[in-house]
Amino acid sequence: MRICICGGGNLGHVVAGFIAAQGEHDVSVLTRHPERWSHELQIETPEQTTLQGRVNAIVSDSKQAIGSADIVLLCLPGFSIREVLMQIKDDLRPGTAVGSVVSSTGFWQEAMRLLPDTVTLFGFQRVPFISRTIEYGHRARLMGYKESISVAIERSQQPEALRSQLEKLLKTPTHLLGSYYEVCLSNSNPLLHPSRLFDLWSEWQAGMVSSRIPFFYEEWTERAAQLYIDMDKELQQLLSVLPVREGSIPTVLQYYESTDAPSLARKLRSIEAFKGIPSPMKEVEGGFVPDFQSRYFTEDFPYGLALIRQMAHEKGVPTPTIDKVYEWGRKHIS
């Protein structure tokens, strides 16, 4: 198959390299910085092995990568999705499948508005891999797999065939969901990251400096866990008034096999793939301060959390915890 990966971030590196390493598909990468990429991508795995795959085309011009693609997969932050969809929309062939590894930051709303009805759309409920770039355009680390992933597919005559193709490409059991609502409304990053950020810095004021950078997950607190649970309860209320199947988005307690805030905090602190990830901070004179330009802020507040909040308000679902956390985050990035 001909697969085009759009985006050169952590996930873009790992997904492109992982698929290319199978040696069965024609993989291309659409990026703003093609000159920084090697055609040979190396992906380190949790098994202490290194996958090596050849990317056939690395381009910034969508016509060279999109026109012949069977599958186009966006590995992009929310603020880039509309721009890239506008860039590629006129080059797509009827029947091409366009999807996003992150579905909770506006992909579905933009794709349904911008792309022709002849284009199949798909998106994942959670990202398939935990990924980190080691050397841009050359080497990345696949830090963790998911036991299974779920995908929504719209505008397709053969959704089961596409589901099967995606399962083979990502080598992960992949389940088909019933509606795009079940992937665009996520209790993953859009709630996970803001709950911890609010816990870390809701009392922070200009001039306050920290002597160290705390670990984002390994030092997860019960307060952050309770915020996460409370925001998820509000999301679950929203889901109850939308056309989604009951249980299609497990609660955070179900997903992390926990029963309350203390057990959820312990679980998040213990996940091996999360270890070593620092909180988003930048160095200043005397120490460190929050980095409000980090994607933890610029991605999850104005896109992921904002979408949940907007839909809840439209449906008359009260979201006091989400409102509190959202307003705090927006204040710091505006």
N, C-alpha and C positions, 0 to 999 in steps of 0.2 A: 504494500500500500504506500501511497504518497502522503506523508504526514508533515504538516507545517506547524512549528512551534513559534508562537508570537510572544516575544519577551525574553530578556536576558538576565532575569533575576535568579534567585536561588532555585526556585522550582523549574524555571526555564532550562537551566543548566542540567539539572538532574533528570527531568523528564526527557529532554532531547537525547542526552547521553544514554539513558537507560533503554530507550526504544532503539536508538542507533546500534547499541551493542548487541542486539539480537541478530543483526546482520540480515534481516529479512525485509526491511522496509527502506524506502527512500525518504530520508529525514532532511528537512530544511529548517533554518532558523531565520525569522524576521526580527531584526534588531536595529536600533539606532546606531550601534557601534560595530558593524561587521568587521572593521579593520582590526579589532581587538580579539577576534575569535580565531581559534585553530580549527581545522576540519577534523582533527582527532581530539575527541573529548574523553577524559578519564573520570570515572565515577568510583569513589571509594565506598565500600559497603559495610554494614555492621558486622559482616562475617570476616572482615579483615582481608577482603579480596578487592581487586580493582577491575572494574568493567571498562572496556575501551570500545568506543563506537565512532564510526566515521559519519560526519554530517556532510551531506552532498552539496548543499548550497547555504551560504550565509550572506544575507542580503538586507538592504534597507528599503528596497523598492518592492512593493507588494506584488506587482505584476509578475516578477520573476519567481515568486514562491507560491502565490495563492492560486493562480489560474489553473494549475494542473493538480492541485491538492485534493485528495479524497476526504481528509480530516484536517481541520484547522483548530488548533488548541491554544487558547489564550492563557498564558501564565503571567498575568498582569495585575498591578495594583488598581484599585477602583478608579483613581483619577486618570488612568490611561485607557480605560476600556472604550469610552465613546470615541476618542481620537483614533484608535486603531480600527474600530469597526467602520468608521467613516473612511479610513484609508483603504480598507480591503473590500468594501461592499460591492464596488463595481467590477471587481475581478473574480468574484465567486461564480462558479458554474452551478447550474441547477443540480440539486442532489448532494452537493457538498455538505458535510456536517461541520458546523462551527460550534465549539463549546468552550467552557471556561473551567479551569481547575478550582477556581474560587467563585462560587455562585452567589455569595451574600453581599457583594459590593456593587450591585446595579447591572450586572451582565444581562440578566433576563429582560429587564425593563428596556434597556438600550437596544439589545438585539432584536426584540420583537417590534420595536419602533423603526429601526433603521434597515434591517435586512429583509430582502424579499421573501415571500411566503414559500418559494421553491427551495429555500435553504433550511436544512434540518438543524435544530438547535439542541444542545445537550449541556448539562452542567452537573458537577459533583457536589454532594452534600458536605463532604470534608475532603481535604487534599489527600492524595494517595500516598505521598511521602513527606517525611520531615527532611528538609534539605538545607544545605549551607554551601555557598560558593567558597572555594579555597583560593583559586587563581582565576580571575575573570576570563571567561572564554576558553579556558583550558582544562580546569580541574574543579570538581565539586564533591561534596560528601553527602551520600544518602544515609541519614542518621537513623531513620526508622521507617518501617512499613506499617500499613494498617492491615488488620486481619481480614477486613472486607471494606468495600466502599459502596456507596449508593449513588445512582445517577438518575436524573430526570431527562427525558427525551420528548421533544415536541416537534410537530410538523414533519413527522416521519411515517411512511407507510410500513416500514419494517423496523420498529424500535428494538425488537429482540435481536435482530441481526447486528445492529450497531452496538447494543449492550455486550454481545458476545465478542465483537471486535475489540472494544475497549478493554474488556477483561483480559484478552490475550496480549494486547499491547502493554498493559501495566502489570500483567502477571499477578493479579489480585482478584479474588472473588468479587464480582460486581453485581449489585442488585438493582433492578429497575423499579423506580418509584412511580407513583400515580399522577403527580402534578409538579410543575415547576415551583409551586409554593413550598414544596417539601425540601427544596434545596436552596432557594433564595432567602428563606427565613431560617437562619442558622443560630444555634446556641453554641457554636464553636467560637472562633476568633472574635466576632462582633460583640459577644458578651464576656468571653474569657479574658481577653486583654484589658478592656476597660475596667473590669472589676478589680484586677490587680493594680492597674495604674492609679485608680482612685484610692485604693488602700495605701499605696506607697506615698502619694503626694497630694492628697486632698487638703492637707494643712500647709502645704508648701507656699511660701511667699518669696518674692524677689529679694535677693540678698542672702537667702539661706543656702548654705553649701554643705554637702556631705563629704565625709572623709573617705568613703568607699562606695563602690558600686555593688548593690545587693544582687544576688541571683534572682532572676525573675520567677522561676518555678521552684527551685530547691529551698527557697525561703518563703514559700507561699504560706499565708497566714489564715487562721480561721475566720478573721474578719473578711478577707477577700473571698473566701469560699462562701460565706453567708451572702455576700453581695451577689455573687455568681448565681447562687441558688434562687435568691429573691428575683433577680432579673429574669431568670429562666421561667419562674412561675408566671410572670407577666407575659412572657412570650407564649407559654402554653395556653394561657387564656385567649390570646389572639388566635392561635391555631384552632381553638375550639369553635370559632365563628367563621373559619375559612373552609373552602372545599378541599380539605386534606384528610387523609386516612388517620384514624386514631392510632397513635404510637409510631407514626412514620418518622417523627423526630423525637427520639427518646429524650427524656429529661436528663439533665446533667448528672443527677444521682444515678440514674439507670446506666448511662453511658460509661461512667467511671466506677461503676459497681460500688457505690458508697451509700450511706444511709443518712448522713447529716454533715454539717460543716466541718467538724473535726476529722471525720473519716475522709471527706473529700480533700481537705488540705493535705492529709497524709498521702493520699493517692497521687496528687499532683506533684508533691515533693519527691515521690519515689520513681516516677517514670524515667527510665534510663535515657531515652532519646531527648528528654527535656533538660538533662543535667548540663551544667556549664554555660547555659544561656544567660547573659547578663541583662539587667534592666536597662532600658534605653536612657542613657545619660551621656553628657559631654563634659569634657574637662575644662575647668576654668581656674583662675588663680585661687589657690587654697583648697581645691578639691573638685567636686563634681556636682552638676545640677541636672534636672530632668531635661531630656532632649525632646522638646515639644514638636520638632520637625521629623521625628522618627515615624516610620510607617505604622508603628503601634498606635500613634495618635492620628496621623493624616489619613490612614486607611480605615480604621475601625470606628472612629467617631463620625466623620461626615458621610460615610458610605454605609458600612454594615449596621451600626447601631441606629443611625438616622433613618434607614429604611424600615427597620422594625418599629421604631417610634412613630414614624409617619403613618404606617398602615394601622397601627393600634389606635391612633387618634382618629383616623378616618372611620374606624369601626366602633368607636366609642368605648374602647377597652382601656381602663385606667392603668397607667404605668408610672407610679410615683418613684420607684427605685431607678428605673431606666431614665426618667426625666432628670433626676438629680445627678446621676453619673454623666449623662449626655451634656447637660448644661455646663457642668464643670469642665469637661474635656473641650467643648467647643470654645469656651472662654479663653483657654490657653493656646489654641491653635489659630484663632481668628486674628 
